[in-house]
Amino acid sequence: MGKTHSLMNMEVFMVETAKKILEPIIKDLGYNLDKIEYVKEDQNNFLRLYIDKIGGITIEDCVIVSKAINPVLDEKDLIAESYILDVCSK
C-alpha cells in the first residue's frame, strides 16, 4: 500500500506542477486548460491535457497547444519515464 500511495502522490504532484507551468502558456494562446491527467493505458503512459475555447476546439487547436508546450515539458523534465503528450478537447 505504501508504494502505491507514494506513486499516486508523485502523479498528483506532477499533474499540479504541470498545470502551474502550462496553464499560463495555454491561456496566452487563447485557450482554457480544463483538466490534466497522467494515465497508463496498456503499456503507454499519457500526459493528457483537455483544452477548450469559445466556439470549440479543432484538431489544429490541439496541434498549436501541443507545439507550444512540448518544448517546455522537455525543458522542465517533470516526467522521468517516457510518455505520450495528448492534447484534446473536453
C-alpha positions as a printed NumPy array, in Angstrom:
array([[  0.   ,   0.   ,   0.   ],
       [  2.807,   2.424,   0.837],
       [  4.413,   2.187,  -2.606],
       [  1.074,   2.649,  -4.413],
       [  0.215,   5.614,  -2.191],
       [  3.647,   7.129,  -2.887],
       [  3.205,   6.708,  -6.662],
       [ -0.203,   8.365,  -6.516],
       [  1.269,  11.304,  -4.6  ],
       [  4.01 ,  11.66 ,  -7.23 ],
       [  1.41 ,  11.656, -10.016],
       [ -0.686,  14.288,  -8.222],
       [  2.423,  16.423,  -7.683],
       [  3.415,  16.006, -11.337],
       [ -0.048,  16.98 , -12.599],
       [ -0.267,  20.003, -10.268],
       [  3.213,  21.163, -11.255],
       [  2.435,  20.719, -14.957],
       [ -0.746,  22.76 , -14.517],
       [  1.132,  25.628, -12.84 ],
       [  3.697,  25.7  , -15.639],
       [  1.433,  25.092, -18.645],
       [ -1.779,  26.947, -17.808],
       [ -0.339,  30.466, -18.391],
       [  1.101,  29.376, -21.757],
       [ -2.207,  27.864, -22.823],
       [ -4.14 ,  30.953, -21.683],
       [ -1.768,  33.214, -23.646],
       [ -2.659,  31.191, -26.753],
       [ -6.366,  31.908, -26.148],
       [ -7.414,  28.552, -24.695],
       [ -8.619,  27.307, -21.327],
       [ -6.977,  24.345, -19.642],
       [ -9.847,  22.281, -18.25 ],
       [ -8.005,  19.253, -16.93 ],
       [ -4.674,  17.45 , -16.877],
       [ -4.319,  13.766, -16.17 ],
       [ -1.445,  11.312, -16.194],
       [ -2.68 ,   7.821, -17.037],
       [ -1.34 ,   4.45 , -18.067],
       [ -3.179,   2.721, -20.896],
       [ -1.891,  -0.69 , -21.93 ],
       [  1.895,  -0.243, -21.925],
       [  1.852,   3.51 , -22.611],
       [  1.863,   6.493, -20.265],
       [ -0.135,   9.536, -21.329],
       [  0.032,  13.113, -20.161],
       [ -3.392,  14.207, -21.342],
       [ -4.494,  17.831, -21.422],
       [ -8.087,  18.833, -22.068],
       [ -8.453,  22.305, -23.577],
       [-11.417,  24.453, -24.544],
       [-12.263,  27.835, -26.024],
       [-15.342,  29.725, -27.081],
       [-16.531,  28.222, -30.338],
       [-14.99 ,  24.819, -29.637],
       [-11.692,  23.087, -30.31 ],
       [-10.37 ,  21.831, -33.635],
       [ -7.519,  19.427, -34.318],
       [ -5.434,  22.44 , -35.365],
       [ -6.003,  23.999, -31.928],
       [ -4.682,  20.825, -30.31 ],
       [ -1.617,  20.918, -32.573],
       [ -0.95 ,  24.585, -31.719],
       [ -1.081,  23.903, -27.978],
       [  0.982,  20.735, -28.289],
       [  3.736,  22.513, -30.235],
       [  3.801,  25.353, -27.694],
       [  4.019,  23.216, -24.562],
       [  6.139,  20.294, -25.749],
       [  9.463,  22.193, -25.564],
       [  8.539,  23.49 , -22.101],
       [  7.797,  19.973, -20.872],
       [ 11.108,  18.774, -22.325],
       [ 12.991,  21.615, -20.636],
       [ 11.328,  21.16 , -17.224],
       [ 11.7  ,  17.361, -17.412],
       [  8.814,  16.735, -14.984],
       [  8.242,  13.147, -16.021],
       [ 11.13 ,  10.715, -15.715],
       [  9.549,   7.876, -17.692],
       [  8.588,   8.003, -21.347],
       [  5.079,   9.269, -22.091],
       [  2.853,  10.452, -24.912],
       [  1.591,  14.032, -24.848],
       [ -2.094,  14.062, -25.762],
       [ -3.849,  17.42 , -26.158],
       [ -7.553,  17.067, -26.772],
       [-10.921,  18.779, -26.337],
       [-13.098,  18.111, -23.334]])
